[in-house]
Amino acid sequence: MKNFLIAIVLAVILVNCLGSVFNDWFDMHITMSDQLLSPLENIAALSVIGVLLAVVGFVVAVSVLGTILLAVGAVFLALLAAGIGAFWPIVVLAILIYAMKGNTKRDQHQNSPV
């Protein structure tokens, strides 16, 4: 908790100092109702805009990645369905042969004298 409070105090001091420097160097001011905002208010407003742009960028990046993953999954499932659809008789025969082969071995072991 102590470190958190120190971080908040440092952030406020840095924002106040850097806001003044930013206004002096770049002479950028935000006006509301024909009144200039203070350096702290300028930096706060620009920080809020920056955070909103970062959130929008994150949402766009996640949605693009999600769309790509969804498309890859859909292609995989389509290829799987097409493969099963084309080769289902072979798959069924293989399962039947395996099932019959397994039963014959069990029957031989059960019928053999002990």
ABEGO torsion letter per residue (X at the ends): XAAAAAAAAAAAAAAAAAAAAAAAAAGBBBBBGGBBBBAAAAAAAAAAAAAAAAAAAAAAAAAAAAAAAAAAAAAAAAAAAAAAAAAAAAAAAAAAAAAAAAAAAAAAAAABBX
